[in-house]
Amino acid sequence: MRKVLSIAFKDLKLRTRDFYAFIMLLVMPLVLIFFLGIIFKPMWTSKPFIIDVGIIDKDNDEISKILINDVFSSENLKDMLNLTYLNSDEEAKEEINSGKLAAVVILRSGFSDAVIKGENASIVVLGDPEQSIKSGVIKNIVDYFTIEVLRRRTIIETVSDILAPYSSINPQEIQRLIPQWLKEIEDKEDIVIVNPTTASKNIKSIPPMDYYAVGMGVMYLLFATNAGAETIFEERRLKTYDRLKTTPVSDKNLFVGKILGIFFVALFQFLLIFLFTTLVYRVNWGSSITGLIALAFSSVLAFSGFSTLFASIAKSEQQIGNLGPALAMIFGFLGGGMWPVFTFPSWMNLVSRFTPNRWAIDGFLKLMEQNAKFYEVLPQCIVLLAMAGLFFLVGTSRLRKRGT
Amino acid sequence: MVRKIFAIAKNVLINTSRDKGALIWLIIMPIVWTALIGSMSSPKSGENLIPISIMNYDKGAYGDKFEEFLKEEKDIQIMKVSSEDDLVKKVMDTEIFVGLVIPENFAENLINDIPSQVKLVKSEKSSSYFIEELLKKIAKRISIDAQASNFSLEKIGTFISVTEGAKSEIWERAFKIADSSFEPEPSIKVDFKMLSVDESKQSLVMGMNLSSPGFAVMFVMMGVFFAGAAMVNERRLGTLARLLTTPTGKFAIISGEMLGFFLLALVQFLILILFGQFALGVNWGSSPIGVMLIVVSFSLAVTGLGTLLAVFVKTSAQAGAFAVLISMVTSMIGGSWWPIEIAPKFMQSVAKFTPQYWAVNGLTKLITRGFGISSILINFGILMGIAIISLMLSVALFKFGD
């Protein structure tokens, strides 16, 4: 056992002295967590962004005034919208195409008139294809406004239509009553109310820095274990294996020691990422220490197993060096380390369940978002351990057959 | 001398093409990555229907009306559920995006002008913004129709007396009249246009339109940086210095290496563009000369930066590590990964210091906005500026040995 451990620790020591490993396995994830954390911050906060929007008011009449003065300048919106008044469509296109405005709202001349006369009417919104989220928000605001206008008109039209056939009712009387009716319906509340409820228990939303600490922390485990698997080949190439064979260390010990080395390197890396993100980035990894430890161990085991399997399939050191990081990135993405899996199309969501990343990230997020207890992340741990078992079983038997 | 320069450049290309790892990182990985991330972030299209479910408890006819309006929406697909519990469970398992529960007395309430709550069950685990907006619009439509009917009934009563039997007939007739202002589309509406090359298709800088140029730019930078790392190895092994013993001048060696990097970038870029055009259907072809200007100037810029990186690092391991770190991080900041609009304002300003920003921004103008060459001259100019400065610096600082 001592021999096994000393081989494993030797690998850990070698890694800590390796500049490339230092950058790739430690600096890289920490830098990525930092940048992803600040870039995605506005998406998380309740007041996401300020939208630069232009207005062309050729209508300059009753209804366009309501949109500009009462809607765009309302308490809710005035801090979010940065309004610019423009004069022509050409100007609007120029401002959008140069990326200065996210959208321009155009009220054509005669808009209010058409609404009042009961004709078809529309408000034009031009959007910037590079700012599709922001221009989408503007479209929605104007959408709500037009439907509100349409509501009033529809009600008045319906009443007039219903009353018209009765000869006992004087049409002039109806015309006279319309302004009064408009007042009556002005403040009518919707009678069909959509009431959104969330079908899960108290999930708190975590800041992007926390999310990416998990996503990147898990993704970089595979970078670390792959780098470890590379050393199996490296020792063969440098003939240090053959040299070890002259010592009283059995093949089996050597083998177990190497795999344990992979495990230690990844565990150590995770520990450092955990400490750094907790202390410097103020990431909150949840309140269950046992859950955290269990998940960390089972994730590291699953990835060590994967890399052992990978080493048993790979033909050369170069192959691991080249394919390894590519696989780690693809797994990282598919497992939800870069974008939350709920943004995936359903086939991708399904595929993602075959990566250890998905289960590890799900588990860690449970700890952070729901303050889950140890037993609540057991399902994730069990899947990860099962994956680890499978990978090790196939991987070691293949490696043994090949011989060290 | 020109022949020697080309010989060295050819050597760079041959060495790279023999390296299987290079093949993975220059071609295969970019293709996989572009397709994966592009298909994740593609706007919802017709083929990709959003599954939702309805549990309709309404005893009257208007719960069915709600369902009928929903079925008219082309972006959604209605899945059957057996009970409300089943619906909630399917939402939690993200089998369906959202579930809708229509209450028992829905129609009765509409007729009596009493507000009804339609429960929308959603999950923290799925982004339901789009579908929520859609459902709210349908609710609003029914709400307006019912309000109009109730108001009509109320007003007709002030003129003549209506029998109970006639009331429901009038109510239903009013509902139909009111609803006609939503058919075939709302008579007052928003006419939304994206100022993109094809307004009818509303192409956005999302999905493949972003991932194709974005990741081409990122992986070309990475590819040249890796080639720079290989040169560091030559320097360490002394083969670079050995070249000096041959009748080849320093300048010829330096320019030969750089030409090699540049050609490598061009070939890689071209392959990724062809893949984007023909496999992913990205509109790369609207201005071939414009695309060429950006591709050439960006390739020159990364050649300069890659050589500069090779000058500053000591070992090829260091070069490799920095190659990945720098190209990934600057690409994220520069807008290769996601539309830059989502980043905070100051990060958008920082982006302008990366060559990727100018390349992606320029390519976007050509691909999505459909502009001509004149629009990207500024991007071309800035990339050429980066290229000239970095190339001159790397020539001045070039080292043949450690």
Interface residues (C-beta under 8 A of the other chain):
Chain A: D18 F19 Y20 I23 M24 V27 M28 V31 L32 F35 L36 I38 I39 F40 K41 P42 M43 F49 I50 K93 I96 N97 A102 V115 E119 N120 A121 S122 I123 V124 V125 L126 G127 D128 P129 E130 Q131 S132 I133 K134 S135 K139 N140 V142 D143 T146 I147 V149 L150 R151 R153 T154 I155 E157 T158 V159 D161 I162 L163 Y166 S168 I169 L177 W181 E184 I185 K188 E189 D190 I191 V192 I193 V194 N195 P196 T197 T198 A199 S200 I203 S205 Q318 Q319 G321 N322 L323 P325 A326 M329 I330 F333 L334 W339 V341 F342 T343 F344 P345 M348 N349 E369
Chain B: K20 G21 I24 W25 I28 M29 V32 W33 L36 I37 S39 M40 S41 P43 N48 V88 V91 M92 T94 G99 N109 L110 D113 I114 P115 S116 Q117 V118 K119 L120 V121 K122 S123 E124 K125 S126 S127 E132 E133 L135 K136 K137 A139 K140 I142 S143 I144 D145 A146 Q147 A148 S149 F151 S152 K155 I156 F159 I160 I170 R173 A174 I177 A178 S181 P186 S187 I188 K189 V190 D191 F192 K193 M194 L195 S196 Q202 S203 L204 V205 M206 T315 A317 Q318 G320 A321 F322 V324 L325 M328 V329 M332 I333 W338 P339 I340 E341 I342 A343 P344 K345 M347 T364 T368 R369 F371 S375
